[in-house]
Amino acid sequence: MCPYELSLDLSEYCELIICDYNYVFSPTARLRRYFGDGEPAGRYVFLVDEAHNLPDRVREMYSGGLSLAAVRGIRESFLRFEQEGREKYLFPDEDLPVRGEELTAAALEDVIGALSQMAALCAGTAVTGTDGVRRGAALDRTCPDELIAAADALSRRCARWIRNNPEHPLGEPAAALFRMLRELLTAASYYDRGYVTYIEAVGRT
């Protein structure tokens, strides 16, 4: 029995629920059984404590980011696996039980390419600090469609691969990649005139 699911079931018998902002306002964590389609408007009354913190928290909930360094790090995990061979992992005496399309380092290249192009937009503002780190930033009022398209395609492929290969030794980096992509895509689904794309490039000279 899952304690979390049990607490959700018990909450339906409660007149008062105390919870974090996330469970009401977050597009990914809110309690869907209370805010789903068909729920009557005006059924609940919310008392928000420390409401001055709410704008920053909600802005964070509806934002998404993707790090080029993190995606490259995951690609390196896949490359090491591909180059060093399966004998160093879990299946030394048999073929890896990969079902469906393979998720390889090469599959990440479109996302990495789109992120690299965006990072290049920071070149005109980049300065080197006293710590030897070069930093630059750029703002754009448009949705990064090329990145979103690449992230969506990779996310779908990643989800299928994780579902079909639950015991694969690369399951952990694949799951981390999927979480990052879904965070970005969730934010992108709300992108409108109130959004801005912020790009930051950081690296040592």
N, C-alpha and C positions, 0 to 999 in steps of 0.2 A: 504494500500500500504506500502510495506517495504522500508524504506529509503535506506537501504544497497543494496537491489536488484535494486532499481531505479538508484543508483549511478553506479552500475556495467553496467546497460544497457546504461547509458549516456556515460560511459567511452569509448564505442565502437566508439563514434563520436569524440573522442579527439585525438589530435596529440601528446600530452604530458601528462603523468600520473605521479604524485608524490605520492609515497607510502613508507611504511615501508619495510624493508628487507623481512619480513614474506611473503608478497604477491607475491614475486618472487622466494624465495629460500626454503620456508618451505614446507615439504611434505604434511602437513595437511591444511595450510592456503593459499597456492599460488592460484592465480586466474586461475582456470582450463580452463576457456573459452579462455585464451591466451596461455596456455601451454599444452593443451590436444593433444591427438593423432590426426594426420592429419593436425596440424598447420605447415605451411611451415617454414623450418629452415632459419634463417637469416632475419626474418620479423621485428624483433625488435632490437633496440640499447639500451643498458643499461648504464646509467651514475650512478655509485655507489659513494655516498658521504660518507666520514668517513670510507673508505674501510678497514682501519686497524682494525676496530671493527668486520668486517665480519667473520673472522675465528671463533672467540668465539661465535658469534651469530649462525652461521651455525652448529657448534658443539652442541650447545644447542638444536637447532631445530631437529637434528637427534639423540638426546639422549632421553632416557626414564627411568623413575625410578618408584619404587613402595615401599611404606613405610609399614612395618609390623605393626607399631603402628596405622597408618591410617586405614588399613584394619581391624585390631582388633576393632578400634573404631566404624566402620560401622557395624561390626558383633554385637557389644554391642547394637546398635540401634535396630537391628533385634531381638536380644534376649529379650530386654525390651518389645518390642511390643508383642512377642510371650508369654512372662511370665505374663505381666500385663493385657493382654486381650484387645479386641477391644473396650470395653465400654468407654475407656479413649480417644478414637480417634474420627474418623469422622462418624462412622456408629453404633451408640449404639443400634439401634432397628432392625437391619437386618444383614444378613451374609455379610462379606466383599466380594465385587464383584471381586474376583480373578479369572481371566480367564487364562487357560493354566497352565503350570507347575509352582509350587510355587517357589519363591525365598526366602529361609530361611537362618538362621544363619549357619546351617550345610553345605549349599552349598558353603560357603567360606572356608571350612576347608582345601581343597587341596592346595589352594593358600597360606594360612597361614602356612601349613606344609612345603611347598617348600621354603618359605621365612625363616622359622625358621631353616631349614637345611643349608641354605646359610649363615645365621647369625652365625651359629656355626663355620664356617670356620675362623672367626675373633678371635677366642679364643686365638690363639697363639700369637697375637700381642696386645692384650688388656692390657691397663694400666689405672690406676686410677689417675686422675688429682687432683689438690689441691681443686677443687670444689666438689670433691666426685663423679664425673661422670666417669664411666669406658668407654673407647673408644677403639675400635679395627677396623682394616680394612684388606681387602684382595683383591687381583687382580686375575682375571682368564681370559685367552685368548679364552675361549670357551663360546658359547652361553648357557645360563641356560635353557636347553631344557625342564626339568621337570617343571620349573616355567612357561615357555611360554605355554606349553601344558595345564597346569591347568588354566592359565589366559585366554587362548583362549576359553576353554570350558565354563568358568564362564562368559566371555564377551558375548558369544552367548546367553547363558541362560538369562543373565541380559537384553540384548537388546530385546529379545522376551517378557520378563516380563514387561518391561517398555512400550513397544508398546501395549500390551494387557491390561495394568492396569494403564492408565494415571491419574486416580484420587486417587490412593492408597496413604494412609498417609506415606508410606515408599518411595514414589517416589523420594524425594530429596536425601536421602542417596544412593538409588539405582543408581541415575543419577551420583552422585559423584564417586561411585565405577566404573561405566561404563567408565567415562572419564579417570580415572587413568589407567584402564586396556588397553584402546585403545592407550593411549600414549606409554605404554610399548610395546604393540604389533606392533605399527607402527615402533618404533625404531628397534625392533627385526627383522622386515621384511628386513631391510637393513644390518643386521649383516654380516660382512665379516672379512677378515684379518686385516682391519684397526680398528676394534672395540676391546674394552676391557671391561670386566665386573668388575665393582667396587662395592664392598660390604662394608658397614660400619655398625658397631654395636655400639649403644650408650645407656647407661643405668646407673642408680645409683646403687651403691653397697649396 
